[in-house]
């Protein structure tokens, strides 16, 4: 799979472009968690620790 061509974003989006749009234009509703350097366990702990902040009125 690692050598497979990446065409899932279509002709209009590059991975970088899609990332930028999501970061700049998506409303900040609820917590946003960067899990890029967290283990699965650390991610679960962070989610549970912030669950009260995750409540959206």
Secondary structure as the mmCIF struct_conf table of DSSP 4:
data_model
#
loop_
_struct_conf.conf_type_id
_struct_conf.id
_struct_conf.beg_label_comp_id
_struct_conf.beg_label_asym_id
_struct_conf.beg_label_seq_id
_struct_conf.end_label_comp_id
_struct_conf.end_label_asym_id
_struct_conf.end_label_seq_id
TURN_TY1_P TURN_TY1_P1 UNK A 2 UNK A 3
BEND BEND1 UNK A 4 UNK A 4
TURN_TY1_P TURN_TY1_P2 UNK A 8 UNK A 12
HELX_RH_AL_P HELX_RH_AL_P1 UNK A 15 UNK A 25
BEND BEND2 UNK A 26 UNK A 26
BEND BEND3 UNK A 30 UNK A 30
TURN_TY1_P TURN_TY1_P3 UNK A 36 UNK A 37
HELX_RH_AL_P HELX_RH_AL_P2 UNK A 40 UNK A 49
TURN_TY1_P TURN_TY1_P4 UNK A 50 UNK A 54
#
